[in-house]
Amino acid sequence: MIFIRLVDGGKNDDNRFAIAFRDVPNDKWSLFSNANELPQKLYNDEDPINQNDNDDDPDSMNNSMSLFYNILPILLTLFFTMIYV
């Protein structure tokens, strides 16, 4: 799920978000102004990604880093899309 914070004075045009997320289903992203609007729980405890988390396990760290590097290009693309679109 993608949560985008609307800031005062920002480019909060609905059309801008529609264009930026045209290929992303509407139920996968949401806008918010205040952190109180975010869900209290952002993940499911039953999620298999979180079941094997173990700080002592080196493979767990590698999986976390792999996930980070897989998500990073998406986040950067969204960031630059938001700025320049």
Secondary structure, 3 states (H helix, E strand, C coil): CEEEECCCCCCCCHHHHHHHCCCCCHHHEEEECCHHHCCCCCCCCCCHHHHCCCCCCHHHHHHHHHHHHHHHHHHHHHHHHHHHC
